[in-house]
Amino acid sequence: MSERRLDYVFQELFGASIFKTLTNARLDHAYKALQTGQVSVKELSFRLGYKHASSFSRAFYLRFGVYPSQVGSR
């Protein structure tokens, strides 16, 4: 099965692409990690594979409607 076909079938079954599903899972993990307050936004963004903390913050905001820096203070 080609990569393109796999992504198509996955999206038909689960309603989102493989990439989007993995990204959402990473962001969900990040939210939980930030709630503990034991890791900085910058460190977490690099652990999750983002080259820039600003890219992580933007993706996080689009997913949850709040910035990562706001999670620990809630």
mmCIF file of the N, C-alpha and C atoms, coordinates in Angstrom:
data_MODEL
# 
_entry.id   MODEL 
# 
loop_
_atom_site.group_PDB 
_atom_site.id 
_atom_site.type_symbol 
_atom_site.label_atom_id 
_atom_site.label_alt_id 
_atom_site.label_comp_id 
_atom_site.label_asym_id 
_atom_site.label_entity_id 
_atom_site.label_seq_id 
_atom_site.pdbx_PDB_ins_code 
_atom_site.Cartn_x 
_atom_site.Cartn_y 
_atom_site.Cartn_z 
_atom_site.occupancy 
_atom_site.B_iso_or_equiv 
_atom_site.pdbx_formal_charge 
_atom_site.auth_seq_id 
_atom_site.auth_comp_id 
_atom_site.auth_asym_id 
_atom_site.auth_atom_id 
_atom_site.pdbx_PDB_model_num 
ATOM 1   N N  . MET A 1 1  ? 0.849   -1.166 0.000  1.00 0.00 ? 1  MET A N  1 
ATOM 2   C CA . MET A 1 1  ? 0.000   0.000  0.000  1.00 0.00 ? 1  MET A CA 1 
ATOM 3   C C  . MET A 1 1  ? 0.902   1.238  0.000  1.00 0.00 ? 1  MET A C  1 
ATOM 4   N N  . SER A 1 2  ? 0.579   2.174  -0.840 1.00 0.00 ? 2  SER A N  1 
ATOM 5   C CA . SER A 1 2  ? 1.372   3.401  -0.927 1.00 0.00 ? 2  SER A CA 1 
ATOM 6   C C  . SER A 1 2  ? 1.076   4.309  0.273  1.00 0.00 ? 2  SER A C  1 
ATOM 7   N N  . GLU A 1 3  ? 1.988   5.228  0.507  1.00 0.00 ? 3  GLU A N  1 
ATOM 8   C CA . GLU A 1 3  ? 1.816   6.189  1.598  1.00 0.00 ? 3  GLU A CA 1 
ATOM 9   C C  . GLU A 1 3  ? 0.556   7.025  1.383  1.00 0.00 ? 3  GLU A C  1 
ATOM 10  N N  . ARG A 1 4  ? 0.342   7.408  0.156  1.00 0.00 ? 4  ARG A N  1 
ATOM 11  C CA . ARG A 1 4  ? -0.829  8.223  -0.184 1.00 0.00 ? 4  ARG A CA 1 
ATOM 12  C C  . ARG A 1 4  ? -2.133  7.462  0.084  1.00 0.00 ? 4  ARG A C  1 
ATOM 13  N N  . ARG A 1 5  ? -2.152  6.197  -0.305 1.00 0.00 ? 5  ARG A N  1 
ATOM 14  C CA . ARG A 1 5  ? -3.341  5.366  -0.102 1.00 0.00 ? 5  ARG A CA 1 
ATOM 15  C C  . ARG A 1 5  ? -3.589  5.127  1.396  1.00 0.00 ? 5  ARG A C  1 
ATOM 16  N N  . LEU A 1 6  ? -2.513  4.870  2.127  1.00 0.00 ? 6  LEU A N  1 
ATOM 17  C CA . LEU A 1 6  ? -2.627  4.668  3.569  1.00 0.00 ? 6  LEU A CA 1 
ATOM 18  C C  . LEU A 1 6  ? -3.232  5.900  4.241  1.00 0.00 ? 6  LEU A C  1 
ATOM 19  N N  . ASP A 1 7  ? -2.745  7.074  3.877  1.00 0.00 ? 7  ASP A N  1 
ATOM 20  C CA . ASP A 1 7  ? -3.268  8.300  4.467  1.00 0.00 ? 7  ASP A CA 1 
ATOM 21  C C  . ASP A 1 7  ? -4.743  8.490  4.107  1.00 0.00 ? 7  ASP A C  1 
ATOM 22  N N  . TYR A 1 8  ? -5.106  8.173  2.876  1.00 0.00 ? 8  TYR A N  1 
ATOM 23  C CA . TYR A 1 8  ? -6.500  8.303  2.446  1.00 0.00 ? 8  TYR A CA 1 
ATOM 24  C C  . TYR A 1 8  ? -7.408  7.376  3.254  1.00 0.00 ? 8  TYR A C  1 
ATOM 25  N N  . VAL A 1 9  ? -7.011  6.117  3.384  1.00 0.00 ? 9  VAL A N  1 
ATOM 26  C CA . VAL A 1 9  ? -7.820  5.142  4.125  1.00 0.00 ? 9  VAL A CA 1 
ATOM 27  C C  . VAL A 1 9  ? -7.911  5.542  5.600  1.00 0.00 ? 9  VAL A C  1 
ATOM 28  N N  . PHE A 1 10 ? -6.794  5.963  6.171  1.00 0.00 ? 10 PHE A N  1 
ATOM 29  C CA . PHE A 1 10 ? -6.778  6.402  7.569  1.00 0.00 ? 10 PHE A CA 1 
ATOM 30  C C  . PHE A 1 10 ? -7.742  7.564  7.771  1.00 0.00 ? 10 PHE A C  1 
ATOM 31  N N  . GLN A 1 11 ? -7.696  8.522  6.860  1.00 0.00 ? 11 GLN A N  1 
ATOM 32  C CA . GLN A 1 11 ? -8.571  9.691  6.975  1.00 0.00 ? 11 GLN A CA 1 
ATOM 33  C C  . GLN A 1 11 ? -10.037 9.303  6.824  1.00 0.00 ? 11 GLN A C  1 
ATOM 34  N N  . GLU A 1 12 ? -10.333 8.376  5.959  1.00 0.00 ? 12 GLU A N  1 
ATOM 35  C CA . GLU A 1 12 ? -11.711 7.911  5.801  1.00 0.00 ? 12 GLU A CA 1 
ATOM 36  C C  . GLU A 1 12 ? -12.209 7.229  7.079  1.00 0.00 ? 12 GLU A C  1 
ATOM 37  N N  . LEU A 1 13 ? -11.339 6.470  7.726  1.00 0.00 ? 13 LEU A N  1 
ATOM 38  C CA . LEU A 1 13 ? -11.729 5.742  8.931  1.00 0.00 ? 13 LEU A CA 1 
ATOM 39  C C  . LEU A 1 13 ? -11.823 6.631  10.172 1.00 0.00 ? 13 LEU A C  1 
ATOM 40  N N  . PHE A 1 14 ? -10.858 7.545  10.321 1.00 0.00 ? 14 PHE A N  1 
ATOM 41  C CA . PHE A 1 14 ? -10.743 8.298  11.568 1.00 0.00 ? 14 PHE A CA 1 
ATOM 42  C C  . PHE A 1 14 ? -11.064 9.784  11.445 1.00 0.00 ? 14 PHE A C  1 
ATOM 43  N N  . GLY A 1 15 ? -11.300 10.271 10.245 1.00 0.00 ? 15 GLY A N  1 
ATOM 44  C CA . GLY A 1 15 ? -11.710 11.658 10.066 1.00 0.00 ? 15 GLY A CA 1 
ATOM 45  C C  . GLY A 1 15 ? -10.594 12.678 10.086 1.00 0.00 ? 15 GLY A C  1 
ATOM 46  N N  . ALA A 1 16 ? -9.357  12.219 10.154 1.00 0.00 ? 16 ALA A N  1 
ATOM 47  C CA . ALA A 1 16 ? -8.202  13.123 10.145 1.00 0.00 ? 16 ALA A CA 1 
ATOM 48  C C  . ALA A 1 16 ? -7.009  12.368 9.571  1.00 0.00 ? 16 ALA A C  1 
ATOM 49  N N  . SER A 1 17 ? -6.070  13.111 9.029  1.00 0.00 ? 17 SER A N  1 
ATOM 50  C CA . SER A 1 17 ? -4.880  12.479 8.468  1.00 0.00 ? 17 SER A CA 1 
ATOM 51  C C  . SER A 1 17 ? -4.010  11.900 9.581  1.00 0.00 ? 17 SER A C  1 
ATOM 52  N N  . ILE A 1 18 ? -3.099  11.034 9.204  1.00 0.00 ? 18 ILE A N  1 
ATOM 53  C CA . ILE A 1 18 ? -2.165  10.460 10.169 1.00 0.00 ? 18 ILE A CA 1 
ATOM 54  C C  . ILE A 1 18 ? -1.355  11.576 10.816 1.00 0.00 ? 18 ILE A C  1 
ATOM 55  N N  . PHE A 1 19 ? -0.876  12.507 10.015 1.00 0.00 ? 19 PHE A N  1 
ATOM 56  C CA . PHE A 1 19 ? -0.075  13.616 10.533 1.00 0.00 ? 19 PHE A CA 1 
ATOM 57  C C  . PHE A 1 19 ? -0.862  14.434 11.552 1.00 0.00 ? 19 PHE A C  1 
ATOM 58  N N  . LYS A 1 20 ? -2.097  14.760 11.232 1.00 0.00 ? 20 LYS A N  1 
ATOM 59  C CA . LYS A 1 20 ? -2.930  15.558 12.138 1.00 0.00 ? 20 LYS A CA 1 
ATOM 60  C C  . LYS A 1 20 ? -3.218  14.793 13.430 1.00 0.00 ? 20 LYS A C  1 
ATOM 61  N N  . THR A 1 21 ? -3.468  13.503 13.316 1.00 0.00 ? 21 THR A N  1 
ATOM 62  C CA . THR A 1 21 ? -3.728  12.676 14.492 1.00 0.00 ? 21 THR A CA 1 
ATOM 63  C C  . THR A 1 21 ? -2.514  12.630 15.409 1.00 0.00 ? 21 THR A C  1 
ATOM 64  N N  . LEU A 1 22 ? -1.320  12.458 14.834 1.00 0.00 ? 22 LEU A N  1 
ATOM 65  C CA . LEU A 1 22 ? -0.090  12.439 15.631 1.00 0.00 ? 22 LEU A CA 1 
ATOM 66  C C  . LEU A 1 22 ? 0.188   13.803 16.258 1.00 0.00 ? 22 LEU A C  1 
ATOM 67  N N  . THR A 1 23 ? -0.032  14.857 15.493 1.00 0.00 ? 23 THR A N  1 
ATOM 68  C CA . THR A 1 23 ? 0.170   16.210 16.020 1.00 0.00 ? 23 THR A CA 1 
ATOM 69  C C  . THR A 1 23 ? -0.761  16.471 17.194 1.00 0.00 ? 23 THR A C  1 
ATOM 70  N N  . ASN A 1 24 ? -2.018  16.093 17.059 1.00 0.00 ? 24 ASN A N  1 
ATOM 71  C CA . ASN A 1 24 ? -2.978  16.284 18.150 1.00 0.00 ? 24 ASN A CA 1 
ATOM 72  C C  . ASN A 1 24 ? -2.583  15.477 19.385 1.00 0.00 ? 24 ASN A C  1 
ATOM 73  N N  . ALA A 1 25 ? -2.099  14.260 19.181 1.00 0.00 ? 25 ALA A N  1 
ATOM 74  C CA . ALA A 1 25 ? -1.660  13.436 20.313 1.00 0.00 ? 25 ALA A CA 1 
ATOM 75  C C  . ALA A 1 25 ? -0.473  14.085 21.020 1.00 0.00 ? 25 ALA A C  1 
ATOM 76  N N  . ARG A 1 26 ? 0.464   14.634 20.250 1.00 0.00 ? 26 ARG A N  1 
ATOM 77  C CA . ARG A 1 26 ? 1.613   15.326 20.844 1.00 0.00 ? 26 ARG A CA 1 
ATOM 78  C C  . ARG A 1 26 ? 1.163   16.550 21.637 1.00 0.00 ? 26 ARG A C  1 
ATOM 79  N N  . LEU A 1 27 ? 0.243   17.304 21.068 1.00 0.00 ? 27 LEU A N  1 
ATOM 80  C CA . LEU A 1 27 ? -0.243  18.503 21.752 1.00 0.00 ? 27 LEU A CA 1 
ATOM 81  C C  . LEU A 1 27 ? -1.036  18.153 23.011 1.00 0.00 ? 27 LEU A C  1 
ATOM 82  N N  . ASP A 1 28 ? -1.791  17.063 22.970 1.00 0.00 ? 28 ASP A N  1 
ATOM 83  C CA . ASP A 1 28 ? -2.504  16.610 24.167 1.00 0.00 ? 28 ASP A CA 1 
ATOM 84  C C  . ASP A 1 28 ? -1.506  16.255 25.269 1.00 0.00 ? 28 ASP A C  1 
ATOM 85  N N  . HIS A 1 29 ? -0.432  15.567 24.889 1.00 0.00 ? 29 HIS A N  1 
ATOM 86  C CA . HIS A 1 29 ? 0.632   15.219 25.838 1.00 0.00 ? 29 HIS A CA 1 
ATOM 87  C C  . HIS A 1 29 ? 1.271   16.492 26.396 1.00 0.00 ? 29 HIS A C  1 
ATOM 88  N N  . ALA A 1 30 ? 1.494   17.466 25.538 1.00 0.00 ? 30 ALA A N  1 
ATOM 89  C CA . ALA A 1 30 ? 2.105   18.728 25.964 1.00 0.00 ? 30 ALA A CA 1 
ATOM 90  C C  . ALA A 1 30 ? 1.217   19.444 26.974 1.00 0.00 ? 30 ALA A C  1 
ATOM 91  N N  . TYR A 1 31 ? -0.076  19.442 26.737 1.00 0.00 ? 31 TYR A N  1 
ATOM 92  C CA . TYR A 1 31 ? -1.004  20.101 27.659 1.00 0.00 ? 31 TYR A CA 1 
ATOM 93  C C  . TYR A 1 31 ? -0.883  19.490 29.056 1.00 0.00 ? 31 TYR A C  1 
ATOM 94  N N  . LYS A 1 32 ? -0.873  18.172 29.109 1.00 0.00 ? 32 LYS A N  1 
ATOM 95  C CA . LYS A 1 32 ? -0.757  17.487 30.401 1.00 0.00 ? 32 LYS A CA 1 
ATOM 96  C C  . LYS A 1 32 ? 0.580   17.796 31.069 1.00 0.00 ? 32 LYS A C  1 
ATOM 97  N N  . ALA A 1 33 ? 1.648   17.813 30.285 1.00 0.00 ? 33 ALA A N  1 
ATOM 98  C CA . ALA A 1 33 ? 2.974   18.109 30.839 1.00 0.00 ? 33 ALA A CA 1 
ATOM 99  C C  . ALA A 1 33 ? 3.037   19.533 31.377 1.00 0.00 ? 33 ALA A C  1 
ATOM 100 N N  . LEU A 1 34 ? 2.418   20.462 30.689 1.00 0.00 ? 34 LEU A N  1 
ATOM 101 C CA . LEU A 1 34 ? 2.428   21.854 31.138 1.00 0.00 ? 34 LEU A CA 1 
ATOM 102 C C  . LEU A 1 34 ? 1.602   22.047 32.410 1.00 0.00 ? 34 LEU A C  1 
ATOM 103 N N  . GLN A 1 35 ? 0.583   21.252 32.579 1.00 0.00 ? 35 GLN A N  1 
ATOM 104 C CA . GLN A 1 35 ? -0.236  21.351 33.789 1.00 0.00 ? 35 GLN A CA 1 
ATOM 105 C C  . GLN A 1 35 ? 0.569   21.022 35.043 1.00 0.00 ? 35 GLN A C  1 
ATOM 106 N N  . THR A 1 36 ? 1.563   20.159 34.906 1.00 0.00 ? 36 THR A N  1 
ATOM 107 C CA . THR A 1 36 ? 2.389   19.798 36.062 1.00 0.00 ? 36 THR A CA 1 
ATOM 108 C C  . THR A 1 36 ? 3.341   20.921 36.436 1.00 0.00 ? 36 THR A C  1 
ATOM 109 N N  . GLY A 1 37 ? 3.667   21.785 35.475 1.00 0.00 ? 37 GLY A N  1 
ATOM 110 C CA . GLY A 1 37 ? 4.562   22.904 35.728 1.00 0.00 ? 37 GLY A CA 1 
ATOM 111 C C  . GLY A 1 37 ? 6.022   22.520 35.859 1.00 0.00 ? 37 GLY A C  1 
ATOM 112 N N  . GLN A 1 38 ? 6.374   21.308 35.479 1.00 0.00 ? 38 GLN A N  1 
ATOM 113 C CA . GLN A 1 38 ? 7.742   20.833 35.650 1.00 0.00 ? 38 GLN A CA 1 
ATOM 114 C C  . GLN A 1 38 ? 8.608   21.000 34.406 1.00 0.00 ? 38 GLN A C  1 
ATOM 115 N N  . VAL A 1 39 ? 8.052   21.528 33.353 1.00 0.00 ? 39 VAL A N  1 
ATOM 116 C CA . VAL A 1 39 ? 8.813   21.687 32.111 1.00 0.00 ? 39 VAL A CA 1 
ATOM 117 C C  . VAL A 1 39 ? 8.461   23.034 31.490 1.00 0.00 ? 39 VAL A C  1 
ATOM 118 N N  . SER A 1 40 ? 9.453   23.678 30.906 1.00 0.00 ? 40 SER A N  1 
ATOM 119 C CA . SER A 1 40 ? 9.209   24.976 30.274 1.00 0.00 ? 40 SER A CA 1 
ATOM 120 C C  . SER A 1 40 ? 8.608   24.780 28.884 1.00 0.00 ? 40 SER A C  1 
ATOM 121 N N  . VAL A 1 41 ? 7.980   25.817 28.397 1.00 0.00 ? 41 VAL A N  1 
ATOM 122 C CA . VAL A 1 41 ? 7.391   25.777 27.058 1.00 0.00 ? 41 VAL A CA 1 
ATOM 123 C C  . VAL A 1 41 ? 8.480   25.535 26.021 1.00 0.00 ? 41 VAL A C  1 
ATOM 124 N N  . LYS A 1 42 ? 9.595   26.208 26.166 1.00 0.00 ? 42 LYS A N  1 
ATOM 125 C CA . LYS A 1 42 ? 10.689  26.060 25.200 1.00 0.00 ? 42 LYS A CA 1 
ATOM 126 C C  . LYS A 1 42 ? 11.226  24.632 25.191 1.00 0.00 ? 42 LYS A C  1 
ATOM 127 N N  . GLU A 1 43 ? 11.485  24.087 26.363 1.00 0.00 ? 43 GLU A N  1 
ATOM 128 C CA . GLU A 1 43 ? 12.000  22.715 26.458 1.00 0.00 ? 43 GLU A CA 1 
ATOM 129 C C  . GLU A 1 43 ? 11.005  21.720 25.872 1.00 0.00 ? 43 GLU A C  1 
ATOM 130 N N  . LEU A 1 44 ? 9.752   21.875 26.205 1.00 0.00 ? 44 LEU A N  1 
ATOM 131 C CA . LEU A 1 44 ? 8.720   20.969 25.712 1.00 0.00 ? 44 LEU A CA 1 
ATOM 132 C C  . LEU A 1 44 ? 8.583   21.056 24.199 1.00 0.00 ? 44 LEU A C  1 
ATOM 133 N N  . SER A 1 45 ? 8.660   22.252 23.659 1.00 0.00 ? 45 SER A N  1 
ATOM 134 C CA . SER A 1 45 ? 8.533   22.408 22.208 1.00 0.00 ? 45 SER A CA 1 
ATOM 135 C C  . SER A 1 45 ? 9.646   21.662 21.483 1.00 0.00 ? 45 SER A C  1 
ATOM 136 N N  . PHE A 1 46 ? 10.852  21.721 22.006 1.00 0.00 ? 46 PHE A N  1 
ATOM 137 C CA . PHE A 1 46 ? 11.964  21.006 21.376 1.00 0.00 ? 46 PHE A CA 1 
ATOM 138 C C  . PHE A 1 46 ? 11.828  19.495 21.556 1.00 0.00 ? 46 PHE A C  1 
ATOM 139 N N  . ARG A 1 47 ? 11.362  19.061 22.700 1.00 0.00 ? 47 ARG A N  1 
ATOM 140 C CA . ARG A 1 47 ? 11.145  17.625 22.932 1.00 0.00 ? 47 ARG A CA 1 
ATOM 141 C C  . ARG A 1 47 ? 10.125  17.048 21.958 1.00 0.00 ? 47 ARG A C  1 
ATOM 142 N N  . LEU A 1 48 ? 9.161   17.869 21.576 1.00 0.00 ? 48 LEU A N  1 
ATOM 143 C CA . LEU A 1 48 ? 8.109   17.407 20.668 1.00 0.00 ? 48 LEU A CA 1 
ATOM 144 C C  . LEU A 1 48 ? 8.468   17.572 19.198 1.00 0.00 ? 48 LEU A C  1 
ATOM 145 N N  . GLY A 1 49 ? 9.679   18.065 18.933 1.00 0.00 ? 49 GLY A N  1 
ATOM 146 C CA . GLY A 1 49 ? 10.147  18.127 17.554 1.00 0.00 ? 49 GLY A CA 1 
ATOM 147 C C  . GLY A 1 49 ? 9.957   19.450 16.848 1.00 0.00 ? 49 GLY A C  1 
ATOM 148 N N  . TYR A 1 50 ? 9.540   20.470 17.556 1.00 0.00 ? 50 TYR A N  1 
ATOM 149 C CA . TYR A 1 50 ? 9.401   21.793 16.947 1.00 0.00 ? 50 TYR A CA 1 
ATOM 150 C C  . TYR A 1 50 ? 10.757  22.488 16.963 1.00 0.00 ? 50 TYR A C  1 
ATOM 151 N N  . LYS A 1 51 ? 11.118  23.117 15.862 1.00 0.00 ? 51 LYS A N  1 
ATOM 152 C CA . LYS A 1 51 ? 12.396  23.829 15.787 1.00 0.00 ? 51 LYS A CA 1 
ATOM 153 C C  . LYS A 1 51 ? 12.338  25.156 16.524 1.00 0.00 ? 51 LYS A C  1 
ATOM 154 N N  . HIS A 1 52 ? 11.155  25.721 16.606 1.00 0.00 ? 52 HIS A N  1 
ATOM 155 C CA . HIS A 1 52 ? 10.977  27.025 17.250 1.00 0.00 ? 52 HIS A CA 1 
ATOM 156 C C  . HIS A 1 52 ? 9.807   26.952 18.228 1.00 0.00 ? 52 HIS A C  1 
ATOM 157 N N  . ALA A 1 53 ? 9.998   27.527 19.395 1.00 0.00 ? 53 ALA A N  1 
ATOM 158 C CA . ALA A 1 53 ? 8.935   27.542 20.399 1.00 0.00 ? 53 ALA A CA 1 
ATOM 159 C C  . ALA A 1 53 ? 7.705   28.286 19.884 1.00 0.00 ? 53 ALA A C  1 
ATOM 160 N N  . SER A 1 54 ? 7.918   29.269 19.015 1.00 0.00 ? 54 SER A N  1 
ATOM 161 C CA . SER A 1 54 ? 6.782   30.027 18.478 1.00 0.00 ? 54 SER A CA 1 
ATOM 162 C C  . SER A 1 54 ? 5.889   29.146 17.597 1.00 0.00 ? 54 SER A C  1 
ATOM 163 N N  . SER A 1 55 ? 6.484   28.211 16.871 1.00 0.00 ? 55 SER A N  1 
ATOM 164 C CA . SER A 1 55 ? 5.693   27.285 16.051 1.00 0.00 ? 55 SER A CA 1 
ATOM 165 C C  . SER A 1 55 ? 4.851   26.376 16.938 1.00 0.00 ? 55 SER A C  1 
ATOM 166 N N  . PHE A 1 56 ? 5.465   25.909 18.012 1.00 0.00 ? 56 PHE A N  1 
ATOM 167 C CA . PHE A 1 56 ? 4.744   25.091 18.984 1.00 0.00 ? 56 PHE A CA 1 
ATOM 168 C C  . PHE A 1 56 ? 3.596   25.887 19.605 1.00 0.00 ? 56 PHE A C  1 
ATOM 169 N N  . SER A 1 57 ? 3.863   27.110 20.008 1.00 0.00 ? 57 SER A N  1 
ATOM 170 C CA . SER A 1 57 ? 2.838   27.948 20.640 1.00 0.00 ? 57 SER A CA 1 
ATOM 171 C C  . SER A 1 57 ? 1.662   28.188 19.709 1.00 0.00 ? 57 SER A C  1 
ATOM 172 N N  . ARG A 1 58 ? 1.951   28.414 18.438 1.00 0.00 ? 58 ARG A N  1 
ATOM 173 C CA . ARG A 1 58 ? 0.888   28.646 17.460 1.00 0.00 ? 58 ARG A CA 1 
ATOM 174 C C  . ARG A 1 58 ? 0.028   27.386 17.291 1.00 0.00 ? 58 ARG A C  1 
ATOM 175 N N  . ALA A 1 59 ? 0.667   26.231 17.143 1.00 0.00 ? 59 ALA A N  1 
ATOM 176 C CA . ALA A 1 59 ? -0.076  24.979 16.994 1.00 0.00 ? 59 ALA A CA 1 
ATOM 177 C C  . ALA A 1 59 ? -0.897  24.683 18.248 1.00 0.00 ? 59 ALA A C  1 
ATOM 178 N N  . PHE A 1 60 ? -0.312  24.936 19.402 1.00 0.00 ? 60 PHE A N  1 
ATOM 179 C CA . PHE A 1 60 ? -0.984  24.713 20.679 1.00 0.00 ? 60 PHE A CA 1 
ATOM 180 C C  . PHE A 1 60 ? -2.223  25.605 20.785 1.00 0.00 ? 60 PHE A C  1 
ATOM 181 N N  . TYR A 1 61 ? -2.067  26.871 20.421 1.00 0.00 ? 61 TYR A N  1 
ATOM 182 C CA . TYR A 1 61 ? -3.184  27.817 20.472 1.00 0.00 ? 61 TYR A CA 1 
ATOM 183 C C  . TYR A 1 61 ? -4.314  27.392 19.526 1.00 0.00 ? 61 TYR A C  1 
ATOM 184 N N  . LEU A 1 62 ? -3.958  26.949 18.342 1.00 0.00 ? 62 LEU A N  1 
ATOM 185 C CA . LEU A 1 62 ? -4.976  26.523 17.380 1.00 0.00 ? 62 LEU A CA 1 
ATOM 186 C C  . LEU A 1 62 ? -5.737  25.297 17.885 1.00 0.00 ? 62 LEU A C  1 
ATOM 187 N N  . ARG A 1 63 ? -5.064  24.448 18.634 1.00 0.00 ? 63 ARG A N  1 
ATOM 188 C CA . ARG A 1 63 ? -5.697  23.229 19.158 1.00 0.00 ? 63 ARG A CA 1 
ATOM 189 C C  . ARG A 1 63 ? -6.578  23.513 20.380 1.00 0.00 ? 63 ARG A C  1 
ATOM 190 N N  . PHE A 1 64 ? -6.082  24.346 21.308 1.00 0.00 ? 64 PHE A N  1 
ATOM 191 C CA . PHE A 1 64 ? -6.755  24.506 22.595 1.00 0.00 ? 64 PHE A CA 1 
ATOM 192 C C  . PHE A 1 64 ? -7.373  25.882 22.843 1.00 0.00 ? 64 PHE A C  1 
ATOM 193 N N  . GLY A 1 65 ? -7.005  26.877 22.047 1.00 0.00 ? 65 GLY A N  1 
ATOM 194 C CA . GLY A 1 65 ? -7.556  28.213 22.243 1.00 0.00 ? 65 GLY A CA 1 
ATOM 195 C C  . GLY A 1 65 ? -6.887  29.012 23.346 1.00 0.00 ? 65 GLY A C  1 
ATOM 196 N N  . VAL A 1 66 ? -5.808  28.492 23.892 1.00 0.00 ? 66 VAL A N  1 
ATOM 197 C CA . VAL A 1 66 ? -4.992  29.197 24.884 1.00 0.00 ? 66 VAL A CA 1 
ATOM 198 C C  . VAL A 1 66 ? -3.527  28.968 24.526 1.00 0.00 ? 66 VAL A C  1 
ATOM 199 N N  . TYR A 1 67 ? -2.676  29.874 24.977 1.00 0.00 ? 67 TYR A N  1 
ATOM 200 C CA . TYR A 1 67 ? -1.245  29.711 24.736 1.00 0.00 ? 67 TYR A CA 1 
ATOM 201 C C  . TYR A 1 67 ? -0.645  28.799 25.800 1.00 0.00 ? 67 TYR A C  1 
ATOM 202 N N  . PRO A 1 68 ? 0.424   28.094 25.468 1.00 0.00 ? 68 PRO A N  1 
ATOM 203 C CA . PRO A 1 68 ? 1.040   27.183 26.435 1.00 0.00 ? 68 PRO A CA 1 
ATOM 204 C C  . PRO A 1 68 ? 1.406   27.862 27.753 1.00 0.00 ? 68 PRO A C  1 
ATOM 205 N N  . SER A 1 69 ? 1.831   29.100 27.679 1.00 0.00 ? 69 SER A N  1 
ATOM 206 C CA . SER A 1 69 ? 2.228   29.817 28.897 1.00 0.00 ? 69 SER A CA 1 
ATOM 207 C C  . SER A 1 69 ? 1.046   30.071 29.831 1.00 0.00 ? 69 SER A C  1 
ATOM 208 N N  . GLN A 1 70 ? -0.172  29.972 29.314 1.00 0.00 ? 70 GLN A N  1 
ATOM 209 C CA . GLN A 1 70 ? -1.364  30.198 30.125 1.00 0.00 ? 70 GLN A CA 1 
ATOM 210 C C  . GLN A 1 70 ? -1.832  28.938 30.853 1.00 0.00 ? 70 GLN A C  1 
ATOM 211 N N  . VAL A 1 71 ? -1.345  27.788 30.453 1.00 0.00 ? 71 VAL A N  1 
ATOM 212 C CA . VAL A 1 71 ? -1.847  26.532 31.012 1.00 0.00 ? 71 VAL A CA 1 
ATOM 213 C C  . VAL A 1 71 ? -1.425  26.347 32.460 1.00 0.00 ? 71 VAL A C  1 
ATOM 214 N N  . GLY A 1 72 ? -0.185  26.598 32.773 1.00 0.00 ? 72 GLY A N  1 
ATOM 215 C CA . GLY A 1 72 ? 0.285   26.413 34.138 1.00 0.00 ? 72 GLY A CA 1 
ATOM 216 C C  . GLY A 1 72 ? -0.354  27.363 35.124 1.00 0.00 ? 72 GLY A C  1 
ATOM 217 N N  . SER A 1 73 ? -0.796  28.511 34.639 1.00 0.00 ? 73 SER A N  1 
ATOM 218 C CA . SER A 1 73 ? -1.365  29.527 35.531 1.00 0.00 ? 73 SER A CA 1 
ATOM 219 C C  . SER A 1 73 ? -2.872  29.395 35.708 1.00 0.00 ? 73 SER A C  1 
ATOM 220 N N  . ARG A 1 74 ? -3.466  28.400 35.095 1.00 0.00 ? 74 ARG A N  1 
ATOM 221 C CA . ARG A 1 74 ? -4.921  28.231 35.196 1.00 0.00 ? 74 ARG A CA 1 
ATOM 222 C C  . ARG A 1 74 ? -5.300  27.541 36.470 1.00 0.00 ? 74 ARG A C  1 
# 
